[in-house]
Amino acid sequence: MQNCQKKIFGTDGVRGIANIEPVTAETALKLGRAAAHIFKKLQKEARGHGRHKIVVGKDTRLSGYMLENAITSGILSMGVDVLLIGPLPTPGVAYITRSLRADAGIVITASHNPYADNGIKFFAADGYKLDDNIEMEIEDLVFSGKIDNIRPTAIEIGKAVRIDDALGRYIEYAKSSVPRGLTLDGIKIVVDCANGSAYKSTPCALRELGAEVIVYGNQPDGTNINKGCGSMYPELLCKKVVEHKAHLGLAHDGDADRVLMCDENGELIDGDDIMAIAALDMLQKATLRDKTVIATVMSNAGLDKVIESVGGKVIRTQVGDKYVIDSMLANNYNLGGEQSGHIIFRDHVTTGDGLVAALQLLAIMKSKDKPLSELKKCWKRFPQIVTNVKVVKKTPFEELDGVIELVRQAEAEITPSGGRILLRYSGTEPKARLLLEGDSIEVLQKWANLICDAIKRQIGA
């Protein structure tokens, strides 16, 4: 690495404003070349027949065309073939990578970010996200120029092939995650696809299982992904569930590795609710491995309390589904996730999958013959406030005047009764994130206002 300032990988791949470094065609081409070289080195023999192959998928952003062509060119220039699958959810790309026995998978997406952003995520041959060491190797090659002289010629140059049945393969795989014979006959579901990569897959899968589906956010135009819809704006979903008198609703983010739901009353069901409902069901069936759920520091403390009350436990990681998955892999756990809706049912998937997670909840609803409003009563949430502050730069909080002192004062008031404070910068957006948890919402709001105001005054956007 030339220096630490050059780092382009964040907590979830490479991300930023499209056509501004590092999310440019030039860097995408270099990333394609570097990734092709690394994956060939990791797997001397191609997993399938013939040449090494890398799957390339994307979400529905306008800039996806530019980055798809650039990264494909880089891969082909290293003598590796490309399997183009077009718009497909991030978990779909992970699955297709395994299904087609490719040597790696790449998805071009900025997930829940606005359309002007974009990014690049990588999957290894097994469908899991890359570990930090491999990301560092790729990054080193991007900046060092060590592979500039590796130039296959003639028939050694790779070729790109479009895979037409990727969508169907993923839909069938997602459907196979529910018990054989289960149908959704008689269930009305409102779906908000965020004008993102699930605009075909989720409605189609639910309909094929027998549900009546009412769809919003399924008209992507390249610029409307996540715009006032999807899991970032669940108010629309909750309103439409009540309006259509549906049994429930579900909303994805742009690349559909998240899902938020709402019950028949239009009340939101977030990732903590989903983990609580699923974990208690799995504990009852003795299918929750080591009776353990993996959550991040952002999850509500009420989750720990309910799981522990029935003999299970919750292990916390830092924020990012990558870290949740790493912990699950290290100890062979099979349920983990984030409050934001990244849920990993590892018996079925290798990454957060909004469709598969929703199907697991639907299966529990059917087996228990209870609506979501009843299922979510299984646990009690501690009062919690989560606030985001847009910032112009990520100055260490210790260097901001008075911020750490305010945090200490807040801790002194709320931690004696079991509360907590978490202040951090987002790994994917220019935002400071503040979480406060305790027994008094008024006290939490007071400290949220004071701390956020201090940050805004000094580095607020």
MOGICOR-V986033 format. One record per residue. RES is the residue in three letters. PHI is phi in whole degrees, -180 to 180 (NA if undefined). PSI is psi in radians with two decimals (* if undefined). Layout:
RES PHI PSI
RES PHI PSI
This chain:
MET NA 2.35
GLN -69 -0.78
ASN -166 2.88
CYS -65 -0.38
GLN -67 -0.34
LYS -84 -0.07
LYS -59 2.23
ILE -114 -0.28
PHE -84 2.27
GLY -104 -2.65
THR -73 -0.27
ASP -144 1.13
GLY 81 -2.70
VAL -101 2.32
ARG -151 2.56
GLY 172 -2.92
ILE -74 2.25
ALA -62 2.38
ASN 76 0.21
ILE -125 2.37
GLU -53 2.42
PRO -94 0.13
VAL -97 1.08
THR -116 2.88
ALA -61 -0.66
GLU -63 -0.82
THR -72 -0.61
ALA -61 -0.72
LEU -62 -0.77
LYS -64 -0.68
LEU -63 -0.70
GLY -61 -0.78
ARG -63 -0.80
ALA -65 -0.77
ALA -63 -0.76
ALA -59 -0.75
HIS -64 -0.80
ILE -65 -0.78
PHE -70 -0.54
LYS -66 -0.67
LYS -69 -0.68
LEU -67 -0.62
GLN -126 1.65
LYS -58 -0.71
GLU -105 2.36
ALA -59 2.50
ARG -68 -0.61
GLY -97 -2.87
HIS -81 2.61
GLY 77 -2.43
ARG -75 2.84
HIS -62 2.60
LYS -134 2.49
ILE -127 2.25
VAL -80 2.36
VAL -126 2.05
GLY -123 3.10
LYS -159 2.97
ASP -97 -2.71
THR -104 0.28
ARG -71 2.56
LEU -55 -0.74
SER -71 -0.13
GLY -62 -0.58
TYR -62 -0.81
MET -61 -0.87
LEU -71 -0.62
GLU -61 -0.81
ASN -66 -0.68
ALA -68 -0.85
ILE -69 -0.58
THR -63 -0.77
SER -59 -0.73
GLY -62 -0.74
ILE -65 -0.83
LEU -62 -0.60
SER -67 -0.25
MET -101 0.17
GLY 80 0.42
VAL -115 2.39
ASP -78 2.72
VAL -122 2.34
LEU -107 1.85
LEU -87 2.17
ILE -117 -0.03
GLY 70 -2.80
PRO -65 2.14
LEU -158 2.51
PRO -54 2.61
THR -51 -0.81
PRO -63 -0.47
GLY -66 -0.68
VAL -64 -0.73
ALA -61 -0.75
TYR -67 -0.79
ILE -62 -0.61
THR -58 -0.77
ARG -73 -0.76
SER -62 -0.69
LEU -92 0.14
ARG 53 0.75
ALA -80 2.90
ASP -90 -0.21
ALA -171 2.92
GLY -134 2.54
ILE -132 2.33
VAL -125 2.29
ILE -96 1.85
THR -164 2.66
ALA -115 0.39
SER 56 -2.01
HIS -90 0.00
ASN -72 2.86
PRO -62 2.87
TYR -63 -0.49
ALA -68 -0.35
ASP -86 2.81
ASN -156 3.06
GLY -166 3.10
ILE -137 2.12
LYS -112 2.58
PHE -120 2.49
PHE -123 2.48
ALA -76 3.09
ALA -60 -0.48
ASP -85 0.03
GLY 87 0.05
TYR -96 2.64
LYS -64 2.70
LEU -69 2.57
ASP -80 2.91
ASP -61 -0.59
ASN -65 -0.71
ILE -70 -0.69
GLU -59 -0.72
MET -66 -0.65
GLU -64 -0.79
ILE -61 -0.80
GLU -63 -0.70
ASP -60 -0.73
LEU -68 -0.59
VAL -61 -0.72
PHE -95 -0.41
SER -85 -0.44
GLY 76 0.24
LYS -63 -0.40
ILE -111 0.25
ASP -59 -0.52
ASN -94 0.03
ILE -87 1.84
ARG -137 1.51
PRO -57 2.59
THR -129 3.02
ALA 52 -2.28
ILE -74 -0.08
GLU -81 -0.23
ILE -71 2.49
GLY -74 2.93
LYS -130 2.66
ALA -105 2.37
VAL -129 2.34
ARG -89 2.26
ILE -97 1.98
ASP -83 -0.37
ASP -104 0.29
ALA -61 -0.74
LEU -61 -0.85
GLY -62 -0.70
ARG -60 -0.79
TYR -67 -0.74
ILE -59 -0.81
GLU -63 -0.67
TYR -65 -0.77
ALA -62 -0.75
LYS -62 -0.56
SER -71 -0.12
SER -79 -0.17
VAL -103 2.76
PRO -56 2.46
ARG -57 2.34
GLY 92 -0.20
LEU -70 2.34
THR -126 2.81
LEU -109 0.45
ASP -55 2.32
GLY 85 0.00
ILE -104 2.21
LYS -100 2.19
ILE -127 2.30
VAL -95 2.27
VAL -121 2.29
ASP -115 1.92
CYS -89 0.05
ALA 61 0.35
ASN 52 0.62
GLY -115 -2.74
SER -74 -0.17
ALA -96 0.23
TYR -63 -0.37
LYS -106 -0.76
SER -66 -0.86
THR -68 -0.86
PRO -58 -0.71
CYS -65 -0.80
ALA -62 -0.76
LEU -66 -0.72
ARG -65 -0.71
GLU -66 -0.39
LEU -88 -0.03
GLY 107 -0.01
ALA -77 2.69
GLU -88 2.13
VAL -119 2.25
ILE -112 2.11
VAL -113 2.38
TYR -125 2.82
GLY 63 0.64
ASN -120 0.48
GLN -126 1.10
PRO -65 2.40
ASP -125 0.21
GLY 95 -0.38
THR -124 -0.09
ASN -106 0.17
ILE -62 2.26
ASN 65 0.15
LYS -84 1.74
GLY 65 0.37
CYS -150 3.12
GLY 75 -2.92
SER -69 -0.29
MET -78 -0.37
TYR -133 1.18
PRO -70 -0.13
GLU -58 -0.67
LEU -61 -0.82
LEU -59 -0.87
CYS -60 -0.70
LYS -64 -0.77
LYS -71 -0.54
VAL -62 -0.79
VAL -67 -0.76
GLU -60 -0.72
HIS -92 0.01
LYS 53 0.80
ALA -83 2.86
HIS -79 -0.47
LEU -171 3.02
GLY -139 2.77
LEU -143 2.51
ALA -132 2.38
HIS -103 2.94
ASP -94 -3.05
GLY -59 -0.59
ASP -108 0.12
ALA 61 0.47
ASP -90 -0.01
ARG -117 2.76
VAL -148 2.36
LEU -117 2.61
MET -127 2.97
CYS -143 2.63
ASP -83 -3.08
GLU -67 -0.26
ASN -93 0.04
GLY 81 0.28
GLU -88 2.35
LEU -69 2.46
ILE -119 1.94
ASP -99 -3.00
GLY -62 -0.61
ASP -65 -0.73
ASP -60 -0.80
ILE -62 -0.77
MET -65 -0.69
ALA -63 -0.85
ILE -62 -0.82
ALA -68 -0.74
ALA -64 -0.76
LEU -64 -0.68
ASP -65 -0.75
MET -70 -0.61
LEU -65 -0.70
GLN -63 -0.63
LYS -90 0.01
ALA 59 0.64
THR -112 -0.02
LEU -85 1.92
ARG -62 2.22
ASP 56 0.36
LYS 53 0.67
THR -127 2.39
VAL -115 2.40
ILE -102 2.15
ALA -131 3.00
THR -100 3.06
VAL -65 -0.21
MET -83 -0.30
SER -69 2.61
ASN -68 2.47
ALA -64 -0.35
GLY -62 -0.46
LEU -64 -0.81
ASP -58 -0.77
LYS -62 -0.79
VAL -72 -0.66
ILE -66 -0.74
GLU -67 -0.51
SER -66 -0.33
VAL -116 0.40
GLY 92 0.12
GLY -102 -3.02
LYS -149 2.77
VAL -118 2.27
ILE -108 2.34
ARG -101 2.51
THR -124 3.04
GLN -70 2.91
VAL -68 2.42
GLY 128 2.16
ASP -63 -0.41
LYS -58 -0.73
TYR -75 -0.57
VAL -62 -0.83
ILE -64 -0.71
ASP -58 -0.76
SER -66 -0.69
MET -64 -0.73
LEU -67 -0.73
ALA -62 -0.51
ASN -122 0.12
ASN 62 0.63
TYR -80 2.76
ASN -123 0.12
LEU -143 2.24
GLY -162 2.95
GLY 170 -3.00
GLU -127 2.69
GLN -57 -0.54
SER -70 -0.17
GLY 112 0.01
HIS -75 1.89
ILE -122 2.26
ILE -113 1.89
PHE -95 1.59
ARG -71 -0.19
ASP -68 -0.31
HIS -120 -0.59
VAL -134 2.91
THR -108 -0.02
THR -154 3.03
GLY -57 2.33
ASP -140 1.86
GLY -63 -0.67
LEU -69 -0.85
VAL -62 -0.70
ALA -62 -0.77
ALA -62 -0.70
LEU -65 -0.60
GLN -66 -0.70
LEU -67 -0.69
LEU -63 -0.66
ALA -65 -0.66
ILE -67 -0.74
MET -55 -0.81
LYS -67 -0.78
SER -67 -0.61
LYS -94 -0.16
ASP 53 0.83
LYS -131 2.52
PRO -74 2.87
LEU -60 -0.58
SER -61 -0.56
GLU -79 -0.75
LEU -62 -0.64
LYS -73 -0.19
LYS -76 0.00
CYS -69 -0.24
TRP -146 2.86
LYS -120 2.22
ARG -84 2.37
PHE -72 2.55
PRO -54 2.32
GLN -148 2.48
ILE -126 2.25
VAL -121 2.14
THR -125 2.41
ASN -112 2.36
VAL -121 2.08
LYS -70 2.35
VAL -127 2.71
VAL -88 -0.37
LYS -157 2.78
LYS -102 1.20
THR -68 2.34
PRO -51 2.36
PHE -59 -0.52
GLU -64 -0.42
GLU -91 -0.06
LEU -91 2.36
ASP -65 2.03
GLY 83 -0.16
VAL -67 -0.86
ILE -65 -0.62
GLU -65 -0.68
LEU -64 -0.71
VAL -61 -0.76
ARG -63 -0.72
GLN -64 -0.71
ALA -65 -0.75
GLU -60 -0.70
ALA -62 -0.52
GLU -88 -0.64
ILE -103 -0.39
THR -74 -0.50
PRO -58 -0.48
SER -99 0.26
GLY 99 0.08
GLY -80 3.09
ARG -157 2.84
ILE -132 2.42
LEU -135 2.08
LEU -122 2.17
ARG -155 2.91
TYR -96 2.50
SER -63 2.52
GLY -85 -0.16
THR -124 -0.19
GLU -139 2.77
PRO -79 1.22
LYS -141 2.53
ALA -96 2.36
ARG -115 2.27
LEU -122 2.19
LEU -118 2.28
LEU -128 2.42
GLU -139 2.38
GLY -178 -2.95
ASP -95 -0.08
SER -128 1.99
ILE -66 -0.54
GLU -66 -0.74
VAL -66 -0.73
LEU -61 -0.76
GLN -65 -0.66
LYS -59 -0.85
TRP -73 -0.56
ALA -61 -0.76
ASN -64 -0.79
LEU -65 -0.80
ILE -69 -0.79
CYS -66 -0.66
ASP -63 -0.67
ALA -66 -0.65
ILE -71 -0.77
LYS -60 -0.72
ARG -60 -0.55
GLN -101 -0.66
ILE -138 0.28
GLY -65 2.52
ALA -79 *
